[in-house]
Amino acid sequence: MHSVSGNIKIKVSLYKNMTDTAHIRQIAILILSIVTGLLSEGCGPGKTEEHTLRLKPVSTVEKSAGKEISGLAKSIIHKEVYWAINDSGNPPAIVPLNRKGEIVSKSGRHIIIPGSRNIDWEALAIDNSGIIYICDVGNNYSRRKELQIYRIPEPPLECEMTGKPEIITVRYPDQSASAPTAFLFDCEAAFIFNKKLYLLTKRLQDSSTTLYRLESEKQNKTNTLTLLSNYPVGGYVTDADISPDQNILAVLTYKALWLFYDFHNDNFFDGKKKVIHLQNAGQIESVVFTSPDELLLVNETKNELFTIRLNRGDW
């Protein structure tokens, strides 16, 4: 996660090798990109219905769940349970929460994923059979050329450690394997649609997002993602989820929630659109549908929980 001033933090090992001119230039471009993106946040293309919503916290996630919750997914097998992950610098673990932010595992702690590494866990998704996809796809400076997705069945709440995960290695088709790349390949958003995993990038270069689909989930090889489309959300995408009926795609940025609906197949950006400009929310990093008509959001700065009701009957 990147931030400037106040509640925004730039994760850095930046000041190493400062004698490297190319590295200094890269840092300057990154900072300029972040500032530009924040100034244009929520300013997408025309013909979009716009609203403004001032959020009020409904609860707070327990501190022991982690300070940097970066992804949420609603459990398929455990009633009213939400799996959470924390990003880099935290244990390779998932945390079961209720909607009040309380940890509901028997141990009262997280559940470790053995044989995994939390380089930068930034997105979480779950399919209808209860398979969790933990996406280690954070790529702040677009230096990582291969990314990992850990796939595990939902564990019992009584366990303290899952079995070993399946490891799926992926790459972007439009990222050079050797040449330096612009800040286009960071990612913090994933969701399952029609049994396929989709990723939405956080493009620091131009504040748009690019949609990719994972076609192959083979292990022991690198799976190339399929590039589908790009959309100018005018901000940095921090998470996404699709409604239980798969009719609404919710895409979260630092300052806005985009809702895409009435789309055909996976042409999500070709249908109708709403954007809700969020106020009093802090740095929101996670969003999940609790039902077809409600969303649960978490900000990273204070671990505050928010809910948004959708009046779908008016659409």
C-alpha positions as CSV (number, residue, x, y, z in Angstrom):
1,M,0.0,0.0,0.0
2,H,1.2,3.5,-0.8
3,S,0.4,6.7,0.9
4,V,1.5,10.3,1.1
5,S,1.1,12.5,4.1
6,G,-1.3,11.9,7.0
7,N,-2.8,8.4,6.7
8,I,-0.8,7.3,3.7
9,K,2.4,5.4,4.0
10,I,4.9,4.5,1.3
11,K,6.5,1.1,2.1
12,V,10.1,1.5,1.3
13,S,13.4,0.1,1.1
14,L,13.7,3.2,-1.1
15,Y,16.7,4.9,0.3
16,K,19.1,2.1,-0.4
17,N,21.3,2.5,-3.4
18,M,20.5,6.2,-3.7
19,T,23.6,6.7,-5.8
20,D,21.9,4.9,-8.6
21,T,20.5,7.6,-10.9
22,A,17.9,5.4,-12.5
23,H,16.7,4.4,-9.0
24,I,16.4,8.0,-7.9
25,R,14.4,8.7,-11.1
26,Q,12.1,5.8,-10.4
27,I,11.4,7.1,-6.9
28,A,10.6,10.5,-8.3
29,I,8.2,9.1,-10.9
30,L,6.5,7.0,-8.2
31,I,6.0,9.9,-5.9
32,L,4.6,12.0,-8.8
33,S,2.3,9.2,-9.8
34,I,0.9,8.8,-6.3
35,V,0.2,12.5,-5.9
36,T,-1.4,12.7,-9.3
37,G,-3.5,9.7,-8.6
38,L,-4.8,11.0,-5.3
39,L,-5.7,14.3,-6.9
40,S,-7.7,12.6,-9.6
41,E,-9.2,9.9,-7.4
42,G,-12.7,9.0,-8.4
43,C,-12.7,11.0,-11.6
44,G,-13.6,8.3,-14.2
45,P,-15.2,8.7,-17.6
46,G,-18.6,10.3,-18.3
47,K,-22.1,8.6,-18.2
48,T,-21.5,7.4,-14.7
49,E,-24.1,7.9,-11.9
50,E,-22.3,9.6,-9.0
51,H,-23.1,9.8,-5.3
52,T,-21.3,10.9,-2.2
53,L,-21.5,9.0,1.1
54,R,-20.1,9.9,4.5
55,L,-19.2,6.7,6.3
56,K,-19.5,6.1,10.0
57,P,-17.7,3.1,11.6
58,V,-19.9,0.3,12.9
59,S,-17.2,-1.6,14.7
60,T,-13.4,-2.1,14.8
61,V,-11.4,-5.2,14.0
62,E,-9.5,-6.7,17.0
63,K,-5.9,-5.5,17.1
64,S,-4.6,-9.1,17.4
65,A,-6.1,-9.7,13.9
66,G,-3.4,-7.5,12.5
67,K,-2.7,-3.9,11.7
68,E,-2.7,-4.1,7.9
69,I,-5.7,-6.0,6.8
70,S,-5.4,-6.1,3.0
71,G,-8.1,-8.5,1.9
72,L,-11.5,-10.0,2.9
73,A,-13.5,-12.9,1.7
74,K,-16.8,-14.3,3.0
75,S,-16.7,-17.9,4.1
76,I,-18.8,-20.4,2.1
77,I,-18.9,-23.1,4.9
78,H,-18.8,-21.1,8.1
79,K,-21.9,-18.9,8.7
80,E,-21.2,-15.2,9.0
81,V,-17.4,-15.7,9.0
82,Y,-15.0,-13.5,7.0
83,W,-11.5,-14.5,6.2
84,A,-8.9,-11.8,6.4
85,I,-5.2,-11.4,5.4
86,N,-2.5,-8.9,6.3
87,D,0.1,-7.7,3.9
88,S,3.9,-7.8,3.9
89,G,5.7,-8.0,7.2
90,N,3.0,-10.1,8.7
91,P,2.8,-13.9,9.3
92,P,1.6,-16.1,6.4
93,A,-1.8,-16.6,7.9
94,I,-5.5,-16.1,7.5
95,V,-7.8,-14.7,10.2
96,P,-11.4,-15.7,10.7
97,L,-13.6,-12.8,11.8
98,N,-17.2,-12.1,12.4
99,R,-18.8,-8.9,11.1
100,K,-18.0,-7.2,14.4
101,G,-14.3,-7.7,13.8
102,E,-13.9,-10.4,16.4
103,I,-11.6,-13.3,15.8
104,V,-13.7,-16.5,15.8
105,S,-11.1,-19.3,15.6
106,K,-11.0,-21.6,18.6
107,S,-7.5,-20.4,19.5
108,G,-8.5,-16.8,19.2
109,R,-5.6,-16.3,16.8
110,H,-4.8,-16.5,13.1
111,I,-4.4,-19.8,11.2
112,I,-1.0,-20.4,9.7
113,I,-0.6,-21.4,6.0
114,P,2.5,-23.7,6.1
115,G,4.9,-23.7,3.1
116,S,3.9,-20.1,2.1
117,R,5.6,-16.7,2.2
118,N,4.0,-13.4,2.8
119,I,6.0,-11.3,0.4
120,D,3.1,-9.0,-0.2
121,W,-0.3,-10.6,0.3
122,E,-2.8,-8.0,-1.1
123,A,-5.9,-9.8,-2.3
124,L,-8.2,-12.6,-1.2
125,A,-10.9,-14.5,-3.0
126,I,-13.0,-17.6,-2.5
127,D,-14.9,-19.8,-4.9
128,N,-18.3,-21.5,-4.4
129,S,-16.7,-24.8,-3.3
130,G,-14.9,-23.0,-0.4
131,I,-11.4,-22.9,-2.0
132,I,-9.5,-19.8,-0.8
133,Y,-7.2,-17.9,-3.2
134,I,-4.5,-16.0,-1.3
135,C,-2.9,-13.6,-3.8
136,D,0.7,-12.6,-3.1
137,V,0.5,-10.0,-5.9
138,G,1.7,-6.8,-4.3
139,N,4.2,-5.3,-6.6
140,N,4.8,-1.7,-5.6
141,Y,7.6,-0.9,-8.0
142,S,6.7,-3.5,-10.7
143,R,9.9,-5.3,-10.1
144,R,8.4,-8.7,-9.4
145,K,8.0,-10.6,-12.7
146,E,6.4,-13.7,-11.2
147,L,3.8,-13.7,-8.5
148,Q,2.3,-16.4,-6.3
149,I,-1.3,-17.4,-5.6
150,Y,-1.8,-19.9,-2.7
151,R,-4.9,-22.1,-3.0
152,I,-6.3,-23.9,0.1
153,P,-9.7,-25.4,1.2
154,E,-11.4,-23.4,3.9
155,P,-10.0,-24.8,7.2
156,P,-12.0,-25.7,10.3
157,L,-12.1,-22.9,12.9
158,E,-10.6,-25.4,15.4
159,C,-7.3,-25.8,13.6
160,E,-4.2,-23.6,14.1
161,M,-2.6,-24.6,10.8
162,T,-3.9,-25.6,7.4
163,G,-2.5,-28.3,5.1
164,K,0.1,-27.2,2.6
165,P,-1.3,-25.0,-0.1
166,E,-1.2,-25.4,-3.8
167,I,1.1,-22.8,-5.3
168,I,0.2,-21.2,-8.6
169,T,2.8,-18.9,-10.1
170,V,1.5,-16.2,-12.5
171,R,2.9,-13.5,-14.7
172,Y,1.5,-10.6,-16.7
173,P,1.6,-11.0,-20.5
174,D,2.4,-7.4,-21.1
175,Q,5.3,-7.1,-18.5
176,S,8.8,-7.4,-19.9
177,A,10.8,-10.2,-18.3
178,S,14.0,-8.2,-18.3
179,A,13.5,-4.5,-19.2
180,P,12.5,-2.0,-16.5
181,T,8.8,-1.4,-16.4
182,A,6.6,1.5,-15.5
183,F,4.5,1.3,-12.3
184,L,1.7,-0.7,-14.0
185,F,1.8,-4.1,-12.4
186,D,0.9,-3.6,-8.7
187,C,-2.2,-5.5,-7.7
188,E,-4.5,-5.5,-4.6
189,A,-7.8,-6.8,-6.0
190,A,-9.0,-10.2,-6.9
191,F,-12.4,-11.9,-7.3
192,I,-14.0,-15.1,-8.7
193,F,-16.4,-15.0,-11.6
194,N,-17.8,-18.1,-13.3
195,K,-15.2,-20.2,-11.6
196,K,-12.2,-18.1,-12.8
197,L,-9.9,-15.9,-10.8
198,Y,-9.7,-12.2,-12.0
199,L,-7.1,-9.6,-11.0
200,L,-7.5,-5.8,-11.1
201,T,-4.2,-3.9,-11.1
202,K,-3.3,-0.7,-9.2
203,R,-1.6,1.3,-11.9
204,L,0.4,4.1,-10.2
205,Q,1.4,5.4,-13.6
206,D,-2.0,6.6,-14.8
207,S,-4.6,5.8,-12.1
208,S,-6.5,3.3,-14.2
209,T,-7.0,-0.4,-13.6
210,T,-6.3,-3.3,-15.9
211,L,-8.3,-6.5,-15.7
212,Y,-6.7,-9.9,-16.1
213,R,-8.1,-13.5,-16.0
214,L,-6.3,-16.6,-14.8
215,E,-7.0,-19.3,-17.4
216,S,-4.6,-22.0,-16.2
217,E,-3.9,-23.0,-12.5
218,K,-1.1,-25.4,-13.2
219,Q,1.6,-25.9,-10.5
220,N,5.3,-26.3,-11.2
221,K,5.1,-23.8,-14.1
222,T,4.4,-20.2,-14.7
223,N,0.9,-19.4,-15.8
224,T,0.4,-16.4,-18.0
225,L,-2.6,-14.2,-17.2
226,T,-5.0,-13.2,-20.0
227,L,-5.3,-9.4,-20.5
228,L,-8.9,-8.4,-20.9
229,S,-9.5,-4.6,-20.6
230,N,-8.6,-1.4,-19.0
231,Y,-10.8,1.2,-17.2
232,P,-9.9,4.7,-16.0
233,V,-11.2,4.7,-12.5
234,G,-9.2,7.8,-11.7
235,G,-7.7,6.3,-8.6
236,Y,-5.7,3.4,-7.1
237,V,-7.7,0.2,-6.9
238,T,-7.3,-1.4,-3.4
239,D,-9.8,-4.3,-3.5
240,A,-12.7,-5.7,-5.4
241,D,-15.5,-8.3,-4.9
242,I,-18.4,-9.6,-6.9
243,S,-21.9,-10.0,-5.4
244,P,-23.2,-13.5,-4.5
245,D,-25.5,-13.5,-7.6
246,Q,-22.5,-12.3,-9.7
247,N,-24.5,-9.3,-11.0
248,I,-22.5,-6.5,-9.4
249,L,-18.7,-5.9,-9.4
250,A,-17.6,-3.6,-6.6
251,V,-14.2,-2.0,-7.1
252,L,-12.7,0.0,-4.3
253,T,-10.2,2.8,-4.5
254,Y,-8.8,5.0,-1.7
255,K,-11.6,7.5,-2.0
256,A,-14.4,5.9,-4.0
257,L,-16.4,2.7,-4.5
258,W,-17.2,1.8,-8.1
259,L,-20.2,-0.5,-8.9
260,F,-20.4,-2.1,-12.4
261,Y,-23.6,-3.9,-13.3
262,D,-25.8,-5.0,-16.3
263,F,-22.7,-6.3,-18.0
264,H,-22.5,-9.3,-20.4
265,N,-20.2,-12.2,-19.6
266,D,-16.9,-10.7,-18.2
267,N,-17.2,-7.4,-20.0
268,F,-17.6,-5.7,-16.7
269,F,-16.7,-2.2,-17.8
270,D,-19.2,-2.2,-20.8
271,G,-22.3,-2.2,-18.7
272,K,-23.8,0.4,-16.4
273,K,-21.7,2.2,-13.7
274,K,-22.1,4.0,-10.4
275,V,-19.4,5.6,-8.3
276,I,-19.8,6.5,-4.7
277,H,-17.3,9.0,-3.4
278,L,-16.4,8.0,0.2
279,Q,-15.9,10.5,3.0
280,N,-14.7,10.0,6.6
281,A,-13.3,6.6,5.6
282,G,-9.6,6.8,6.0
283,Q,-7.5,4.5,3.8
284,I,-9.9,1.7,3.0
285,E,-8.2,-1.4,1.7
286,S,-10.8,-4.2,1.8
287,V,-14.3,-4.7,0.6
288,V,-16.6,-7.8,0.6
289,F,-20.2,-8.5,-0.1
290,T,-22.0,-9.7,3.0
291,S,-25.2,-10.2,1.0
292,P,-26.5,-9.2,-2.5
293,D,-27.4,-5.8,-1.0
294,E,-24.7,-5.0,1.5
295,L,-20.9,-4.4,1.5
296,L,-18.5,-4.6,4.4
297,L,-15.3,-2.4,4.2
298,V,-12.2,-2.1,6.4
299,N,-9.7,0.7,6.5
300,E,-6.1,-0.1,7.1
301,T,-5.2,2.9,9.2
302,K,-7.5,2.2,12.1
303,N,-9.0,-1.2,11.3
304,E,-12.5,0.4,11.3
305,L,-15.4,-1.5,9.8
306,F,-18.0,0.2,7.7
307,T,-21.1,-1.0,5.9
308,I,-22.8,0.2,2.7
309,R,-26.4,-0.8,1.8
310,L,-27.3,-0.9,-1.9
311,N,-30.8,0.0,-2.9
312,R,-30.8,-2.2,-5.9
313,G,-34.6,-1.8,-6.4
314,D,-33.9,1.7,-7.6
315,W,-31.4,0.7,-10.2
